[in-house]
């Protein structure tokens, strides 16, 4: 996937994953990587920034597989941020599709 496309939407994807349940970093990466090519170098900076901005709270939870894990939880401010980003995304992608779908797929015939 184009890196520019991905960079702009990952924040929204991280927020969406955490809307369903609290998660720890690797769990978030695993969920998103089922659909997009991401890694910890991409997701952890987003988690740190969103936490710093007050969109997430963190807490430690014991793990039966070693050290305690840091879980992320969406705050009310985070939920409001998610709704705004989602509305912005829906508006943006709707406009893009309107442009791309002008004339249907007949554009390919230009080079025939």
ChimeraX attribute file (.defattr): number of C-alpha atoms within 10 A of each C-alpha:
attribute: neighborCount
match mode: 1-to-1
recipient: residues
	/A:1	7
	/A:2	6
	/A:3	8
	/A:4	8
	/A:5	9
	/A:6	14
	/A:7	10
	/A:8	11
	/A:9	13
	/A:10	17
	/A:11	17
	/A:12	16
	/A:13	18
	/A:14	20
	/A:15	25
	/A:16	17
	/A:17	17
	/A:18	19
	/A:19	16
	/A:20	10
	/A:21	11
	/A:22	18
	/A:23	20
	/A:24	17
	/A:25	16
	/A:26	16
	/A:27	13
	/A:28	23
	/A:29	21
	/A:30	14
	/A:31	15
	/A:32	19
	/A:33	12
	/A:34	9
	/A:35	8
	/A:36	14
	/A:37	12
	/A:38	16
	/A:39	14
	/A:40	13
	/A:41	8
	/A:42	13
	/A:43	18
	/A:44	15
	/A:45	11
	/A:46	16
	/A:47	20
	/A:48	11
	/A:49	13
	/A:50	20
	/A:51	18
	/A:52	11
	/A:53	12
	/A:54	13
	/A:55	21
	/A:56	23
	/A:57	17
	/A:58	17
	/A:59	12
	/A:60	12
	/A:61	12
	/A:62	10
	/A:63	10
	/A:64	7
	/A:65	7
	/A:66	7
	/A:67	10
	/A:68	12
	/A:69	17
	/A:70	18
	/A:71	20
	/A:72	22
	/A:73	21
	/A:74	26
	/A:75	16
	/A:76	12
	/A:77	12
	/A:78	21
	/A:79	17
	/A:80	13
	/A:81	17
	/A:82	21
	/A:83	14
	/A:84	13
	/A:85	16
	/A:86	17
	/A:87	12
	/A:88	12
	/A:89	15
	/A:90	12
	/A:91	11
	/A:92	11
	/A:93	12
	/A:94	12
	/A:95	12
	/A:96	11
	/A:97	10
	/A:98	11
	/A:99	11
	/A:100	12
	/A:101	12
	/A:102	10
	/A:103	9
	/A:104	10
	/A:105	9
	/A:106	9
	/A:107	12
	/A:108	8
	/A:109	7
	/A:110	6
	/A:111	5
	/A:112	5
